[in-house]
Amino acid sequence: MDITEIILNQHDQQRRLFAQIEEWPKDDTEGLSALWQRLAIFLETHAEGEERYFYPHLLKKGEGAADADDGTVQGEVEDAVKDHNKIRDAVRRAEEATVGSDEWWQAVTDADVANSDHMGEEERQDLRDFRANASLEQRHEIAVQFLRFEALTAARGITPVDKDADRYVDDPKEELRRTEG
């Protein structure tokens, strides 16, 4: 197992789930609701898992990669956390809207767009940077922690909490402690 491969595989799953929602019969709001809940849980456990297990190691090992705005690993991670917050905001708006309504579809579309943009940047920047600078053994250890967290969290349920990206880059552990519910 390699955390960069796990994240890539989960990105593919997220893309497929968004496509399934788009192709789902629009009059089956019960099915849309169930599919959306599955995706919303997946998006949050994935984001929270990255913030707990991947990004802190990227901050230590990374050097900045590809088209990161400021060319630094700190810039990569700050942008990624801000992206997660945008996705969380869209998910919250979908949760507040009636499934199948125009407001709901707009929130789902906003989540899809924010998530797609985030995944592209993460694949070009963060994952490339980490593969170049972290050992396979470390990538394996992080993958095990990440998958364990996701499985246990999904089973118990999770409440999305935005992170302050600047505080996160300065001290990930402290920001995670501050935002725990």
C-alpha positions in Angstrom: 0.0 0.0 0.0 1.1 3.5 -0.8 -0.8 6.6 0.4 -0.3 8.3 -2.9 -2.0 5.3 -4.7 -4.8 5.1 -2.1 -5.5 8.8 -2.6 -5.5 8.4 -6.4 -7.8 5.4 -6.3 -10.2 7.3 -4.0 -10.2 10.3 -6.4 -11.3 7.9 -9.2 -14.1 6.6 -6.9 -15.2 10.2 -6.1 -15.3 11.0 -9.8 -17.5 7.9 -10.5 -19.9 8.8 -7.6 -20.4 12.3 -8.9 -21.0 10.8 -12.4 -23.6 8.4 -11.0 -25.5 11.2 -9.3 -25.5 13.1 -12.6 -26.9 10.1 -14.4 -29.4 9.0 -11.7 -33.1 9.2 -12.5 -34.0 12.8 -11.4 -37.4 11.7 -10.0 -35.8 9.1 -7.7 -35.0 11.5 -4.8 -34.8 8.6 -2.3 -32.0 7.0 -4.4 -30.3 10.4 -5.0 -30.4 11.1 -1.3 -28.8 7.8 -0.4 -26.2 8.1 -3.1 -25.4 11.7 -2.0 -25.1 10.7 1.6 -22.6 8.0 0.6 -20.6 10.5 -1.4 -20.8 13.2 1.4 -19.4 10.7 4.0 -16.7 9.6 1.6 -15.7 13.2 0.8 -15.4 14.2 4.4 -13.6 11.0 5.6 -11.2 11.4 2.7 -10.5 15.1 3.5 -10.2 14.6 7.2 -7.9 11.6 6.7 -5.6 13.7 4.4 -5.5 16.5 7.0 -4.6 14.1 9.8 -2.3 11.7 8.1 -1.0 12.9 4.7 -0.5 16.7 4.8 1.5 16.8 8.1 4.0 14.4 6.5 3.9 16.4 3.2 4.8 19.5 5.2 7.9 17.8 6.6 9.0 16.0 3.4 7.7 18.0 0.5 9.6 20.7 -1.4 6.9 22.2 -3.6 5.9 20.7 -6.9 4.5 21.5 -10.4 2.3 24.6 -10.6 1.9 25.4 -6.8 1.0 29.1 -6.6 4.0 30.1 -4.5 6.2 27.1 -5.3 6.4 25.9 -1.7 5.0 22.9 0.1 3.4 25.2 2.6 1.5 26.9 -0.2 0.4 23.5 -1.6 -1.0 22.4 1.8 -2.6 25.7 2.6 -4.4 25.6 -0.8 -5.5 22.0 -0.2 -7.0 22.7 3.2 -8.8 25.8 1.8 -10.1 23.5 -1.0 -11.4 21.0 1.5 -13.3 23.9 3.2 -14.9 24.9 -0.1 -16.0 21.3 -0.6 -17.4 21.1 2.9 -19.3 24.4 2.4 -21.0 23.0 -0.8 -21.8 19.7 1.0 -23.4 21.7 3.9 -25.5 23.6 1.4 -26.7 20.4 -0.3 -27.6 19.0 3.1 -29.7 22.0 3.9 -31.6 21.9 0.5 -34.4 19.6 -0.6 -32.9 16.7 -2.6 -33.6 17.2 -6.3 -34.3 20.9 -6.0 -32.5 23.5 -8.0 -30.6 24.6 -4.8 -29.6 21.0 -4.1 -28.3 20.4 -7.7 -26.4 23.7 -7.6 -24.7 22.7 -4.3 -23.9 19.2 -5.6 -22.4 20.8 -8.8 -20.4 23.3 -6.7 -19.1 20.4 -4.6 -18.2 18.5 -7.8 -16.4 21.5 -9.3 -14.5 22.3 -6.1 -13.6 18.7 -5.6 -12.5 18.2 -9.3 -10.2 21.3 -9.1 -8.8 20.1 -5.8 -8.0 16.6 -7.0 -6.3 17.9 -10.1 -4.0 20.2 -8.1 -3.4 17.5 -5.5 -2.4 15.0 -8.2 -0.1 17.4 -10.0 1.4 18.9 -6.8 1.0 17.1 -3.5 1.1 13.5 -4.6 4.0 14.1 -7.0 5.9 16.0 -4.4 5.4 13.3 -1.8 6.3 10.4 -4.1 9.6 12.2 -4.9 10.5 12.9 -1.3 9.1 10.2 0.9 10.2 6.5 1.2 7.9 3.7 0.1 8.0 2.5 3.7 6.7 5.8 5.0 4.0 6.0 2.3 2.9 2.5 3.3 2.7 3.4 7.0 0.6 6.5 6.3 -1.7 4.5 4.0 -2.4 2.1 6.9 -3.2 4.9 9.3 -5.3 6.8 6.7 -7.4 3.7 5.7 -7.9 2.7 9.4 -9.1 6.3 10.2 -11.5 6.3 7.3 -13.0 2.9 8.1 -13.5 3.7 11.8 -14.8 7.2 11.2 -17.3 6.2 8.5 -18.6 3.5 10.9 -19.1 6.0 13.7 -20.1 9.1 11.7 -18.3 12.3 11.2 -19.1 16.0 11.5 -17.3 18.2 8.9 -15.3 21.0 10.5 -13.5 23.6 8.5 -9.8 24.2 9.3 -7.9 27.5 9.3 -5.4 26.9 6.5 -2.8 29.3 7.8 -3.0 27.8 11.3 -2.9 24.3 9.8 0.3 25.0 7.9 1.9 26.5 11.0 1.0 23.6 13.3 -1.2 20.8 11.9 -1.5 19.0 15.2 -2.7 22.1 17.0 -5.2 23.0 14.4 -6.6 19.4 14.4 -6.9 19.6 18.2 -8.6 23.0 18.0 -11.2 21.8 15.5 -12.0 18.4 17.1 -15.6 18.2 18.2 
